[in-house]
């Protein structure tokens, strides 16, 4: 019976693995690959801040020295630039203020020897012509002078006008009869254009007994006004500087002429002007000048459309 049971339940041959066999259906092991993820580098600054705790003192000073020098240089340059800009601005403001302000030099009298020497040595100078001027013709003013005193040679004249070129009367007397004198202009361009043997002076006529410094406005052709500084001199100062206190002919023009004549010391024998002509078309100014000179022993010698000529009365 036992043998029969053993035969009925035999052990399967394939159920027990043999010791030398490998499993047929075992899964294959796949090798694992590790993918390295690139780490972006941290941005590094060109100016690195040194570590204050790990850097030795000498190395720290060496690294900080260029930055400190740069800051000091920048601050110095900016400070100098600001000071320069402030100085230029103040200078420009002062220049505009000086150009627009009149200065009364009241402490300097007209007869000051220092003022006369200053005008004579630094301002009076002949301006020879570059080209020979054309021969002038006789004028109606010269005819009046000839009628009063005859033909005078080597006389003395003073031509004091605000602007304009050479007066034909004085130009004729200078070239044809050898007269000497001074030609004064306030306009800078007209002064620079003066040519002749007579001494030239850049000045305006002061209506007071002392010199003044004023701003002269000269209009240009384009409508722009050119401003410059002009020294206004008393008439007596110019007469002393030009040695013309005994002048034969004095020609004046401008609004300041009546007041300038009023300050001349006519009562002194040091000033003796034979003929004075006031060039103006203003009736009020001409009447004022006439009233003044009539009280100074002058008489009306001739009247013109643009002026009046006065002659000194002859004393017996």
C-alpha positions as CSV (number, residue, x, y, z in Angstrom):
1,X,0.0,0.0,0.0
2,X,2.8,2.3,0.7
3,X,4.5,1.7,-2.6
4,X,1.2,2.4,-4.3
5,X,0.8,5.8,-2.6
6,X,4.2,6.7,-3.6
7,X,3.6,5.9,-7.2
8,X,0.3,7.7,-7.2
9,X,2.0,11.0,-6.1
10,X,5.3,11.1,-7.7
11,X,7.4,14.3,-7.4
12,X,7.5,16.3,-10.6
13,X,10.9,16.4,-12.1
14,X,10.7,20.1,-13.0
15,X,9.5,21.3,-9.6
16,X,12.8,20.9,-7.9
17,X,15.6,23.0,-9.4
18,X,18.8,21.4,-10.0
19,X,21.7,22.8,-8.2
20,X,23.6,23.9,-11.3
21,X,20.8,25.5,-13.3
22,X,20.2,29.4,-13.5
23,X,16.7,30.9,-13.5
24,X,15.5,31.4,-16.9
25,X,13.0,34.3,-16.4
26,X,15.0,36.5,-14.0
27,X,14.9,40.3,-14.9
28,X,18.1,41.8,-16.1
29,X,19.6,44.6,-14.0
30,X,19.9,48.0,-15.8
31,X,22.8,50.1,-14.8
32,X,21.8,53.4,-13.3
33,X,23.2,56.6,-14.9
34,X,23.6,59.7,-12.9
35,X,23.0,63.0,-14.8
36,X,25.0,65.9,-13.5
37,X,23.0,69.1,-13.4
38,X,25.2,72.0,-14.4
39,X,25.3,74.7,-11.7
40,X,25.5,78.2,-13.2
41,X,28.5,80.2,-11.8
42,X,27.7,83.0,-9.5
43,X,28.3,86.4,-11.1
44,X,31.4,87.9,-9.8
45,X,31.8,91.7,-9.4
46,X,34.8,93.5,-10.8
47,X,35.3,95.3,-7.6
48,X,35.5,92.6,-4.9
49,X,35.0,93.6,-1.3
50,X,37.8,92.1,0.8
51,X,36.9,90.3,3.9
52,X,37.6,92.4,6.9
53,X,38.0,89.4,9.2
54,X,40.2,87.2,7.1
55,X,42.5,89.7,5.3
56,X,45.6,90.8,7.0
57,X,45.8,94.6,7.7
58,X,48.6,95.3,5.1
59,X,46.8,93.4,2.4
60,X,43.5,95.2,3.3
61,X,45.2,98.6,3.0
62,X,46.7,97.7,-0.4
63,X,43.3,96.7,-1.7
64,X,41.4,99.7,-0.4
65,X,44.1,102.3,-1.4
66,X,43.0,102.6,-5.1
67,X,39.3,103.1,-4.2
68,X,40.3,105.7,-1.6
69,X,42.5,107.6,-4.0
70,X,39.7,107.5,-6.7
71,X,37.2,109.0,-4.2
72,X,39.6,111.7,-3.1
73,X,40.5,112.7,-6.6
74,X,36.8,112.8,-7.7
75,X,35.9,115.0,-4.7
76,X,38.8,117.3,-5.3
77,X,38.0,117.7,-9.0
78,X,34.4,118.4,-8.4
79,X,35.1,120.9,-5.7
80,X,37.5,122.8,-7.9
81,X,35.0,122.7,-10.7
82,X,32.2,124.1,-8.5
83,X,34.5,126.9,-7.2
84,X,35.5,127.8,-10.8
85,X,31.9,127.9,-11.9
86,X,30.9,130.1,-9.0
87,X,33.9,132.4,-9.7
88,X,33.0,132.7,-13.4
89,X,29.3,133.4,-12.6
90,X,30.3,136.1,-10.1
91,X,32.7,137.7,-12.5
92,X,30.1,137.7,-15.3
93,X,27.5,139.3,-13.0
94,X,30.0,141.9,-11.8
95,X,31.0,142.6,-15.5
96,X,27.3,143.2,-16.4
97,X,26.9,145.4,-13.4
98,X,30.0,147.5,-14.3
99,X,28.9,147.8,-17.9
100,X,25.5,149.2,-16.9
101,X,26.6,151.6,-14.1
102,X,27.9,155.1,-14.4
103,X,30.8,156.1,-12.1
104,X,31.2,159.7,-11.0
105,X,34.9,160.3,-10.3
106,X,34.0,163.4,-8.2
107,X,37.3,163.4,-6.3
108,X,39.3,164.2,-9.4
109,X,39.0,167.9,-10.5
110,X,39.1,169.0,-14.1
111,X,42.4,170.8,-13.6
112,X,44.1,167.9,-11.9
113,X,47.7,167.6,-13.0
114,X,47.6,163.8,-12.7
115,X,44.5,163.6,-14.9
116,X,45.9,166.0,-17.5
117,X,49.2,164.0,-17.7
118,X,47.2,160.7,-18.0
119,X,45.2,162.0,-20.9
120,X,48.2,163.6,-22.6
121,X,50.6,160.7,-22.3
122,X,48.3,157.7,-22.7
123,X,45.5,158.9,-24.9
124,X,46.6,161.7,-27.2
125,X,48.5,160.3,-30.1
126,X,48.6,161.2,-33.8
127,X,47.0,158.7,-36.2
128,X,48.8,159.0,-39.5
129,X,46.7,158.1,-42.6
130,X,47.2,154.7,-44.3
131,X,46.4,156.3,-47.6
132,X,46.8,160.0,-48.5
133,X,43.4,161.7,-48.0
134,X,41.8,163.6,-50.8
135,X,42.5,167.3,-50.9
136,X,39.6,169.0,-48.9
137,X,37.7,172.0,-50.2
138,X,37.0,175.2,-48.3
139,X,33.8,175.3,-46.2
140,X,31.4,178.0,-45.2
141,X,32.8,177.8,-41.7
142,X,36.3,178.6,-43.0
143,X,34.9,181.5,-44.9
144,X,33.4,182.9,-41.6
145,X,36.8,182.5,-39.9
146,X,38.6,184.3,-42.7
147,X,36.1,187.1,-42.6
148,X,36.6,187.5,-38.8
149,X,40.4,187.1,-38.5
150,X,41.7,186.7,-42.0
151,X,43.6,183.6,-43.2
152,X,45.3,182.2,-40.1
153,X,48.0,179.6,-40.5
154,X,49.4,177.2,-37.9
155,X,46.4,177.7,-35.7
156,X,44.9,175.5,-33.0
157,X,41.6,173.7,-33.0
158,X,39.6,171.3,-30.8
159,X,37.0,169.0,-32.4
160,X,34.8,167.4,-29.7
161,X,31.9,165.5,-31.3
162,X,30.0,162.4,-30.1
163,X,30.2,160.5,-33.3
164,X,31.0,160.8,-37.0
165,X,34.0,161.2,-39.3
166,X,36.4,164.1,-39.6
167,X,34.8,167.5,-39.8
168,X,35.5,169.1,-43.3
169,X,36.3,172.4,-41.7
170,X,39.1,171.2,-39.4
171,X,40.3,168.8,-42.0
172,X,40.8,171.7,-44.4
173,X,42.5,173.9,-41.8
174,X,44.8,171.0,-40.8
175,X,45.9,170.0,-44.4
176,X,45.8,173.4,-46.2
177,X,46.9,175.8,-43.4
178,X,48.9,173.7,-41.1
179,X,46.6,173.8,-38.0
180,X,47.2,171.4,-35.1
181,X,44.7,170.2,-32.6
182,X,42.8,167.2,-31.1
183,X,39.9,165.3,-32.5
184,X,37.7,163.6,-29.9
185,X,35.0,160.9,-30.5
186,X,32.9,158.9,-28.1
187,X,31.8,156.3,-30.6
188,X,34.5,153.5,-30.6
189,X,34.2,152.7,-34.3
190,X,34.4,156.4,-35.3
191,X,37.4,156.9,-33.1
192,X,39.2,153.9,-34.7
193,X,38.5,155.3,-38.1
194,X,40.1,158.7,-37.4
195,X,43.1,159.4,-39.6
196,X,45.2,162.5,-39.8
197,X,48.0,164.6,-38.2
198,X,45.7,165.7,-35.4
199,X,45.8,163.8,-32.1
200,X,42.9,161.5,-31.5
201,X,41.1,161.0,-28.2
202,X,38.5,158.4,-27.3
203,X,36.3,160.1,-24.8
204,X,32.9,161.7,-24.3
205,X,32.2,165.2,-23.0
206,X,31.5,165.4,-19.3
207,X,28.7,167.8,-18.2
208,X,30.4,168.2,-14.8
209,X,33.7,169.5,-13.4
210,X,35.0,166.0,-12.9
211,X,35.5,162.9,-15.1
212,X,32.9,160.2,-15.4
213,X,32.9,156.6,-16.7
214,X,29.7,155.6,-18.5
215,X,28.3,152.9,-20.7
216,X,28.1,153.9,-24.4
217,X,25.5,152.3,-26.5
218,X,26.4,152.2,-30.2
219,X,23.7,150.8,-32.6
220,X,24.8,148.5,-35.4
221,X,23.4,148.0,-38.8
222,X,21.8,144.6,-37.9
223,X,19.8,146.3,-35.1
224,X,22.0,144.9,-32.3
225,X,23.3,147.4,-29.8
226,X,27.1,147.3,-29.0
227,X,27.9,148.4,-25.5
228,X,31.3,149.7,-24.4
229,X,32.9,151.8,-21.6
230,X,33.8,155.4,-22.3
231,X,35.6,157.9,-20.1
232,X,33.9,161.3,-20.1
233,X,36.3,164.2,-19.6
234,X,35.6,167.8,-18.7
235,X,36.3,170.2,-21.5
236,X,38.8,172.1,-19.4
237,X,40.8,168.8,-19.0
238,X,41.0,168.3,-22.7
239,X,42.1,171.9,-23.4
240,X,44.9,171.5,-20.8
241,X,46.0,168.2,-22.2
242,X,46.1,169.4,-25.8
243,X,47.7,172.8,-25.0
244,X,44.6,174.4,-26.5
245,X,43.5,176.8,-23.8
246,X,44.1,179.6,-26.4
247,X,42.5,177.7,-29.3
248,X,41.4,179.6,-32.4
249,X,38.5,177.3,-33.1
250,X,36.5,174.9,-30.8
251,X,33.8,172.7,-32.2
252,X,31.4,171.0,-29.7
253,X,28.5,168.7,-30.2
254,X,26.1,166.7,-28.1
255,X,23.7,167.3,-25.2
256,X,26.5,167.8,-22.7
257,X,28.1,170.7,-24.5
258,X,26.0,173.5,-22.8
259,X,26.8,172.3,-19.3
260,X,30.5,171.7,-20.2
261,X,30.8,175.2,-21.4
262,X,29.2,176.5,-18.2
263,X,32.0,175.0,-16.2
264,X,34.9,176.6,-18.1
265,X,36.8,179.3,-16.2
266,X,36.1,182.1,-18.6
267,X,36.9,184.6,-15.9
268,X,40.5,183.5,-15.8
269,X,42.9,184.7,-18.5
270,X,44.2,181.1,-18.8
271,X,41.3,180.2,-21.1
272,X,40.7,182.3,-24.2
273,X,38.8,180.6,-27.0
274,X,38.4,182.9,-30.1
275,X,35.6,181.0,-31.9
276,X,33.2,178.4,-30.4
277,X,30.8,176.6,-32.5
278,X,28.0,174.5,-31.0
279,X,26.7,171.8,-33.4
280,X,23.1,171.0,-32.7
281,X,19.7,171.1,-34.3
282,X,17.8,171.3,-30.9
283,X,16.4,174.9,-30.6
284,X,16.3,174.7,-26.8
285,X,19.9,173.6,-26.5
286,X,21.0,176.3,-29.0
287,X,19.1,179.0,-27.1
288,X,20.6,177.8,-23.8
289,X,24.1,177.9,-25.2
290,X,23.5,181.3,-26.7
291,X,22.3,182.8,-23.4
292,X,25.4,181.4,-21.7
293,X,28.0,182.6,-24.2
294,X,26.5,186.1,-24.5
295,X,27.2,186.5,-20.8
296,X,30.9,185.4,-21.4
297,X,31.7,188.3,-23.8
298,X,30.8,186.3,-27.0
299,X,28.7,187.4,-29.9
300,X,26.9,185.4,-32.6
301,X,29.2,185.3,-35.6
302,X,27.1,183.1,-37.9
303,X,24.1,180.7,-37.7
304,X,23.8,177.5,-39.8
305,X,21.1,174.9,-40.2
306,X,22.9,172.6,-37.8
307,X,24.8,174.9,-35.5
308,X,25.7,178.4,-34.2
309,X,29.2,180.0,-34.3
310,X,30.2,182.4,-31.6
311,X,33.1,184.8,-31.7
312,X,34.9,186.4,-28.8
313,X,34.6,190.2,-28.7
314,X,37.7,192.1,-29.1
315,X,38.7,194.0,-26.0
316,X,39.9,197.6,-26.7
